[in-house]
Amino acid sequence: MTNVEDFLKANGIDYVQHEHVAVFTAEDLGKHCSHVPGLHCKNLFLRNQKYKRYFLVVLHATHTTDLKKVSEVVGEKKLSFANPETLREKLGVEVGSVSPFGLLNDTLHEVEVYIDQVVYDADIVSFHPNRNTASLELSGAMFRKFLELMKQKIEVVNL
């Protein structure tokens, strides 16, 4: 498993770390992480019906998730949430800790990434560093620099 903070430092990606109680949902974020600046995000790890394609969908935390629309965007008839075992296998994280930083553990580049335009364009974003007891605050430029270093298919979409 790649240490997120070490990777960011080694690649000149500036961030501010904020420790907090464990949060598992977007609702928890609102209750316990209001002190963390930036756009708070929810990250969905999804799969297609045949378990052949895997998706990380990154949205604003308050965005209502429409899986039918996401299915259309990625070109699948139906999507479901991947199970905890698959999440561990593909991104190396536990439920409640999903974030783009999990891509560091996707060494086979199997996960396709869809980032909502609102998140991509944000001035400041925050994500868990593969554990849900902290959030890393990054400028939009630093987040985009991180994405450029990833080898997965990454698309910016309007969800």
Buried (B, 14 or more C-beta within 10 A) or exposed (E): EEEBBEBBEEEEBEBBBBEBEEBEEBEBBEEBBEEBBBBBBBBBBBBBEEEEBBBBBBBBBEBEBEBEEBBEBBEBEEBEEBEEEBBBBBBBBBBBBBBBBBBBBBEEEBBBBBBBEBBBEBEBBBBBBBBBEBBBBBBBEBBBBBBEEBEBEBEBBEB
